[in-house]
Amino acid sequence: MSTLQTELKTSFDLAWVRAQFPSLSQKVNGRPAVFLDGPGGTQVPQRVIDAISDYLKRNNANTGGAYLTSRNTDAMIANARAAMAAFLGCDADEVVFGANMTALTYALSRAIGKGLRPGDEIVLTHLDHDANVSTWRALEERGVAIRMAEIHEEDCTLDMSDLAAKIGGRTKLVAVGYASNAVGTINDVKEIVRLAHQQEAMAFVDAVHYAPHGAIDVRALDCDFLVCSTYKFFGPHMGVLYGKREHLQKLQPYKVRANSNAVPNRWEWGTLNHECIAGIGACVDYLAALGWSVNPAAGSRRAALLAAFEAIQKHEYGLMERMICGLMEMPGLKLYGISDPKQFARRCPTMAVRIKGHTPLQLATKLGERGFFTWDGNYYALNLTERLDVEKDGGFLRIGLAHYNTMEEVEQLLAALREIVG
């Protein structure tokens, strides 16, 4: 047994964790459901469900009113904003709520685009979700030039030398994913931000896929903007944008006149999804509770969140090590991404595979019938599937682990795949 697998036994109470998620008790064709679809959206704890329901039952109102439920709504949004500030390591007025990552990125790109001129450049990568590609490519209509950083195809990692070479004096923004939602690669975001700032360019980070797996510290990264989706880390379907206060104040978002010019409100269009914002506060509270359970000495909410993610990483890395080892033993299987256990700190527990003689859809369907929930396709990582020449053949089968998964589920998935492929 590996060191990581030994450590995970004492990381946190897995039975307590699983008891928080009511969906995990479901069955498919008489078999327990195994949720390996986290990269497309994790399951949610009961406290998130309760927070959404309780808000609708007791405090459903618009903001800014001179009466109780409106004031309660104002207080709830302020609490959720503070919770996300603790999650990201920033100040509350640097947190913007929106419909999802794509909508927030488009809104930001429109505002940034106002100041760009023909010949200005934006650097993107082949590893990214298309929401961090097409949103910026749309600025080509203004004459902006798009430069794409290359990857190492053998392990699906960024070619940092090529990326550095493409960031130059005309670069105005570098947009990069914290981690690939298709193959799990974790990028050296801090170095990428440094390279961008060295050329006086802004740095935008898509942290949607990384957020459920590791702690985020926007101050340490020094990024200008970072976006995530709460439904990827145990919350409701919403997006959250961090922006340095100076940028949120200086840039001019498209907005209605009646909206406040104060930050962050000037970036939030119309009436927000209040019930889901209540759920955002609750999902951060869940993670903090997990942190305090493994480290009762953690004082602040931020300290508890850091403790939670330290335990989550230990647990997930142990599961990932066994999963990848088992997958690599299967004849005809190709794993895309980092497979060397010594390099696992550079990847998330998200595995993209193809198996000779079986399409990803066939595999996902047969696994689904057995109660294993996985994804097939490109997951909007279209530039990557096209680059690896798998788009026309159905993309990948994606297996995504979360901290509520167990070693038993890993073994069951491996056994089911062996049965399916013969």
Secondary structure, DSSP 8 states (H G I E B T S, - for coil): --HHHHHHTTTS-HHHHHHT-GGGG-EETTEE-EE-BGGG-----HHHHHHHHHHHHH----SS-SSHHHHHHHHHHHHHHHHHHHHHTS-GGGEEEES-HHHHHHHHHHHHHTT--TT-EEEEETTS-GGGTHHHHGGGGGT-EEEEE-EETTTTEE-HHHHHHH--TTEEEEEEESB-TTT-BB--HHHHHHHHHHTT-EEEEE-TTTTTTS---HHHHT-SEEEEEGGGTTS-S-EEEEE-HHHHHHS-----TTS-SSTTGGGS-SS--HHHHHHHHHHHHHHHHHHHHH-TT--SHHHHHHHHHHHHHHHHHHHHHHHHHHHHTSTTEEEES---GGGGGGB-SEEEEEETTB-HHHHHHHHHHTTEE-EEE-TT-HHHHHHTT-GGGTBEEEEE--TT--HHHHHHHHHHHHHHH-
